Every structure is written in C-alpha cells, then in structure tokens.
Amino acid sequence: MDVFIHAVVLAFGLILPLGVQNVFIFNQGLTQKKVRHALPSVITAGISDTLLIAVAVGGMSLILVQWPLLTNILYGAGSLFLLYMAWGLWKSSDSSQEVPVAMSAGRQIAFAASVSLLNPHALLDTVAVIGTSSIQYAGAERMYFTITTMAVSWIWFLGLAAAGSVVGNHDRTGHLRVMLSRVSALIMVGIALMMCWRLFNS
C-alpha cells in the first residue's frame, strides 16, 4: 500500500504542473468536436510517458549523471523546439480565424509524441525523479511502483481531454479557444526560456 501511495503522489506531483504536454492535450479536447477525436493525442502521450517511465526505472538516470553534456544538449535542442511549437500555436490562433483549426489524427500523434519525447524538461524530470525513486524498491514492489505511475499518466491525460471538451462545448464564440491557445504558446516560451537559463547557468 505504501508503494502505491508513493507512486500516485509522485506521479501526480510531476504531471500536475502546467506544462507543454498538459496544455497540448487540453487544447485537443478543446478544439475537437468530440472528445473521442482527441484520443490519438491522449493515446500517444500515454504511450510516450509509459516508455519514459520504463526507461527511467531501467536506469537512464545513471547515464545522464555520467554524461552531463547530454543533458545540456537536450536543453539546447528542446528550447529551440519549444519556441518553434509556440510560434506555430500562436500563428494558428490568429484573430482572423474564428475558431482554431482542429488537428487531424496524424498531426495529433506527431505533436503529442514530440511534446512528450522531445521535451527535455519532462524527460529529465521523469528520469531523475521517478527513476531515482524506483531504486528503493525491488522485485514485485518495483513493478507495482512502475505500473502505478504509468496508470496515473493515462488517467490524467484522459481527464484533461475530457475537461477540454467540456470547456469547448460551452465556448460558442471561439474566443476562449483563441485565448487558451495563446496562453499555451506563452507557457511554451516561458519553459523554453527557463531551459535556456538552466543551460547557461549549469
């Protein structure tokens, strides 16, 4: 029971802050006509987090500790990637469009995979926190810890998409969607700048 509680608290502690991945999933629920149309992004994000957690528990944290240059490369490439994403999101929410265009399934999968797997902030947090925490467990307890953290991610992403869909259904004018898209773009810029600060102060 202690393992389960520890895994749930730890997973929610990492996933609750307003990050790029959360914002993207919420926006998909917001812009799609039905919540099921946002499932490609939810499933892709869930699979991506499952892979990251598996890698973290498998010992990736030790590699990053031994190769600090790899961490710096991830931060540098990730900040450029997030700035590009923010520019695209802001452009798509141009005021000339009444409602932001909903992404196709293919674009959802590509964007969800990129914000999940190419986001150094999330990657390093997952590897450092979950990977390090898993070391204290062995055997069946370690397996329970890993499965629980993975399950929390899936449940959270489904909830985010559903919440976005509820908000979207009540946004008749489309103004809220435009505003949230722009807020999302600003959050991405903020995270990119934070990563740049870490890069040059490491």
C-alpha positions in Angstrom: 0.0 0.0 0.0 2.9 2.4 0.8 4.3 1.7 -2.7 1.0 2.5 -4.3 0.6 5.8 -2.4 4.1 6.9 -3.1 3.8 6.2 -6.8 0.5 8.1 -7.1 1.7 11.1 -5.2 5.0 11.2 -7.1 3.3 10.8 -10.5 0.7 13.5 -9.8 3.4 15.8 -8.5 5.2 15.6 -11.8 2.2 15.7 -14.1 0.0 18.3 -12.4 2.1 21.4 -13.1 1.0 23.3 -16.3 3.5 22.0 -18.8 3.6 21.8 -22.6 2.2 18.2 -22.7 -0.7 19.0 -20.5 -1.6 22.2 -22.4 -1.5 20.3 -25.7 -3.8 17.5 -24.5 -6.2 20.0 -23.1 -6.2 22.0 -26.3 -7.0 18.9 -28.3 -10.1 18.2 -26.2 -11.0 21.9 -26.6 -10.7 22.1 -30.4 -12.0 18.7 -31.4 -15.8 18.3 -32.0 -16.0 15.2 -29.8 -13.6 14.0 -27.1 -13.1 10.7 -28.9 -11.5 12.7 -31.7 -8.7 13.8 -29.3 -7.9 10.1 -28.4 -4.9 10.0 -30.9 -3.1 12.6 -28.8 -4.2 11.0 -25.5 -3.0 7.6 -26.5 0.3 8.9 -28.0 1.0 10.9 -24.8 0.1 7.9 -22.7 2.4 5.5 -24.6 5.2 8.1 -24.6 5.0 8.5 -20.8 4.9 4.8 -20.4 8.1 4.4 -22.4 9.8 7.3 -20.5 8.9 5.8 -17.1 10.1 2.3 -18.3 13.4 3.9 -19.4 13.7 5.9 -16.1 13.1 2.8 -14.0 15.5 0.9 -16.2 18.4 3.1 -15.2 18.5 6.0 -17.7 19.1 8.4 -14.8 22.6 6.9 -14.3 23.5 7.7 -17.9 22.5 11.4 -17.5 24.5 11.7 -14.3 27.6 10.2 -16.0 27.2 12.3 -19.2 26.2 15.9 -18.2 26.9 17.1 -21.7 23.9 15.1 -22.9 21.7 17.0 -20.5 23.0 20.3 -21.9 22.3 19.1 -25.5 18.8 18.1 -24.5 18.1 21.5 -23.0 19.5 23.4 -26.0 17.6 21.4 -28.6 14.5 21.3 -26.5 14.3 25.1 -26.0 14.6 25.7 -29.8 11.9 23.1 -30.4 9.5 24.6 -27.9 10.0 28.1 -29.4 9.1 26.7 -32.8 6.0 25.0 -31.3 5.0 28.2 -29.6 5.3 30.2 -32.8 3.1 27.6 -34.7 0.5 27.6 -32.0 0.3 31.4 -31.8 0.1 31.6 -35.6 -2.8 29.1 -35.7 -4.7 31.2 -33.2 -4.7 34.2 -35.4 -7.6 36.5 -34.6 -8.7 36.3 -38.3 -9.8 32.8 -37.5 -13.0 32.4 -35.5 -12.0 29.1 -34.1 -8.6 27.4 -34.1 -8.4 24.6 -36.6 -8.7 21.1 -35.1 -5.7 18.9 -35.8 -6.0 15.7 -37.8 -5.2 12.3 -36.1 -1.8 12.2 -37.8 -0.8 15.7 -36.7 -2.1 14.9 -33.2 0.1 11.9 -33.0 3.2 13.7 -34.3 2.8 16.7 -32.0 1.9 14.6 -28.9 5.0 12.4 -29.5 7.2 15.5 -29.9 6.0 17.4 -26.9 6.3 14.2 -24.8 9.6 12.7 -26.1 11.4 15.8 -27.3 10.6 17.9 -24.2 13.8 17.8 -22.1 12.1 19.3 -19.1 9.6 16.5 -18.9 12.1 13.8 -19.9 14.7 14.9 -17.3 12.1 15.2 -14.5 10.7 11.8 -15.2 14.1 10.1 -15.4 15.5 12.0 -12.4 12.5 11.8 -10.1 10.8 8.5 -11.0 14.0 6.7 -11.9 15.7 7.7 -8.7 12.7 7.0 -6.5 12.3 3.5 -8.0 15.7 2.5 -6.8 14.5 2.0 -3.3 12.1 -0.8 -4.5 12.9 -4.3 -5.8 11.0 -7.2 -7.3 7.2 -7.0 -7.1 7.2 -3.7 -5.3 9.2 -2.1 -8.1 6.8 -3.5 -10.6 3.8 -2.1 -8.7 5.5 1.3 -8.4 6.2 1.4 -12.2 2.7 0.3 -13.2 1.0 2.8 -10.9 3.0 5.8 -12.2 2.1 4.7 -15.7 -1.6 4.4 -14.9 -1.7 7.8 -13.4 -0.4 9.3 -16.6 -3.1 7.6 -18.7 -5.9 8.6 -16.3 -4.7 12.2 -16.2 -4.5 12.6 -20.0 -8.0 11.2 -20.5 -9.3 13.6 -17.8 -7.5 16.6 -19.4 -9.0 15.8 -22.9 -12.5 15.4 -21.3 -12.1 18.7 -19.4 -11.1 20.5 -22.6 -14.1 19.0 -24.4 -16.5 20.3 -21.8 -15.0 23.8 -22.0 -15.0 23.7 -25.8 -18.7 22.7 -25.9 -19.6 25.8 -23.9 -17.4 28.2 -26.0 -19.9 29.2 -28.6 -17.9 32.2 -30.0 -14.5 30.5 -30.1 -12.8 33.4 -28.3 -11.9 31.2 -25.3 -10.2 28.8 -27.6 -8.1 31.5 -29.2 -7.2 32.9 -25.8 -6.2 29.5 -24.4 -4.1 28.7 -27.5 -2.2 32.0 -27.0 -1.7 31.3 -23.3 -0.4 27.9 -24.2 2.1 29.5 -26.6 3.3 31.8 -23.9 3.7 28.9 -21.5 5.9 27.2 -24.1 8.0 30.3 -24.5 8.4 30.5 -20.7 9.5 26.9 -20.4 11.9 27.4 -23.3 13.5 30.4 -21.6 13.7 28.6 -18.3 15.6 25.7 -20.1 17.9 28.3 -21.7 18.6 29.8 -18.3 19.5 26.3 -16.9 21.7 25.6 -19.9 23.8 28.7 -19.5 23.9 28.5 -15.7 24.8 24.8 -15.4 
